[in-house]
Amino acid sequence: MENGDPNRLWQDSVHALGERSNYKRIWNDQAAHPEVAKLAVAGYREEAGFEATAADTIATLRATTGISPYDIALEIGCGVGRVGKHLATQCYHWIGTDISGEMLRHASQRLQGLSNVTLLELHTVGLSEIYSGTMDLVYCTIVFMHLFEWDRYRYVQEMARVLRPGGRCYFDNIPLDSAHGWQVFSEGAAYPIHRRPAHMSMSSSREEFRSYLTHAGFEDIRIHDLPSGLIAGTGRKPY
Ligand SMILES: C[S@@+](CC[C@H](N)C(=O)[O-])C[C@H]1O[C@@H](n2cnc3c(N)ncnc32)[C@H](O)[C@@H]1O
């Protein structure tokens, strides 16, 4: 136990745990400046490196779920529109959703001139703003590491609800059973409980992804090892 009043330390730790659920505040803070938002989204401030990461994500979606020019595609946690800027040119309509209005403000700048995009601020975890059975492709990339497991699953359930029969879903995270995953886990474990940053990364297991997809009712369930070192879960909504 560190020096200090134990009751106070415990109260602080409860506060820190609760803060992780305050996604809107945490991510609006991260997005206060466009350069910082880009850094928080993909680890790059400069545009060329940032754009290269978008090409990688598009290639991953093409290889795992496929992309059709007839797709209505929705991204959960779209950030500044890193992926949407490119995907919108390859699908019928792209909808970017995010818990952070500040992120979406940067996205609207980035996506200027694209006529087939819609940006939507989510009021809480879930897609209650979206009608059931209306989407062809729903994906969520570089977001699950920042969410509690319950909220990850809530989004997978929501993917199943908003997809049309035959629609495809995709989500990814850092796998615990990799060297990088274990490093992330160990760095998290090294924090004193009351100082854990609310948005710190937490990895996933393949079994976790498979369970989410199974319980949400998907079929054609696959777990992919990506060149980036992440794992992705994909599935298809039954007809
Ligand atoms: C690391 S960024 C990734 C952005 C984007 N997916 C990309 O790959 O460029 C994480 C994004 O998830 C959003 N986010 C965090 N918690 C969320 C939640 N509970 N629901 C929806 N979006 C969330 C953040 O606002 C942020 O834009």
PDBQT file of the ligand as one rigid body, heavy atoms in Angstrom, charges set to zero:
ROOT
HETATM    1  C1  LIG A 301      -8.355   5.352 -31.312  1.00  0.00    +0.000 C 
HETATM    2  S1  LIG A 301      -9.747   6.211 -31.950  1.00  0.00    +0.000 S 
HETATM    3  C2  LIG A 301     -10.078   5.309 -33.460  1.00  0.00    +0.000 C 
HETATM    4  C3  LIG A 301     -10.886   6.120 -34.462  1.00  0.00    +0.000 C 
HETATM    5  C4  LIG A 301     -11.211   5.389 -35.774  1.00  0.00    +0.000 C 
HETATM    6  N1  LIG A 301     -11.912   4.153 -35.550  1.00  0.00    +0.000 N 
HETATM    7  C5  LIG A 301      -9.971   5.104 -36.586  1.00  0.00    +0.000 C 
HETATM    8  O1  LIG A 301      -9.592   3.931 -36.660  1.00  0.00    +0.000 OA
HETATM    9  O2  LIG A 301      -9.399   6.032 -37.113  1.00  0.00    +0.000 OA
HETATM   10  C6  LIG A 301     -11.047   5.702 -30.879  1.00  0.00    +0.000 C 
HETATM   11  C7  LIG A 301     -12.379   6.385 -31.199  1.00  0.00    +0.000 C 
HETATM   12  O3  LIG A 301     -13.416   5.730 -30.480  1.00  0.00    +0.000 OA
HETATM   13  C8  LIG A 301     -14.295   6.698 -29.975  1.00  0.00    +0.000 C 
HETATM   14  N2  LIG A 301     -14.968   6.116 -28.818  1.00  0.00    +0.000 N 
HETATM   15  C9  LIG A 301     -14.447   5.908 -27.583  1.00  0.00    +0.000 A 
HETATM   16  N3  LIG A 301     -15.355   5.339 -26.801  1.00  0.00    +0.000 NA
HETATM   17  C10 LIG A 301     -16.478   5.170 -27.563  1.00  0.00    +0.000 A 
HETATM   18  C11 LIG A 301     -17.760   4.629 -27.310  1.00  0.00    +0.000 A 
HETATM   19  N4  LIG A 301     -18.095   4.132 -26.120  1.00  0.00    +0.000 N 
HETATM   20  N5  LIG A 301     -18.660   4.625 -28.309  1.00  0.00    +0.000 NA
HETATM   21  C12 LIG A 301     -18.349   5.114 -29.533  1.00  0.00    +0.000 A 
HETATM   22  N6  LIG A 301     -17.154   5.649 -29.829  1.00  0.00    +0.000 NA
HETATM   23  C13 LIG A 301     -16.223   5.662 -28.855  1.00  0.00    +0.000 A 
HETATM   24  C14 LIG A 301     -13.404   7.873 -29.638  1.00  0.00    +0.000 C 
HETATM   25  O4  LIG A 301     -14.108   9.083 -29.541  1.00  0.00    +0.000 OA
HETATM   26  C15 LIG A 301     -12.434   7.854 -30.802  1.00  0.00    +0.000 C 
HETATM   27  O5  LIG A 301     -12.886   8.623 -31.871  1.00  0.00    +0.000 OA
ENDROOT
TORSDOF 0
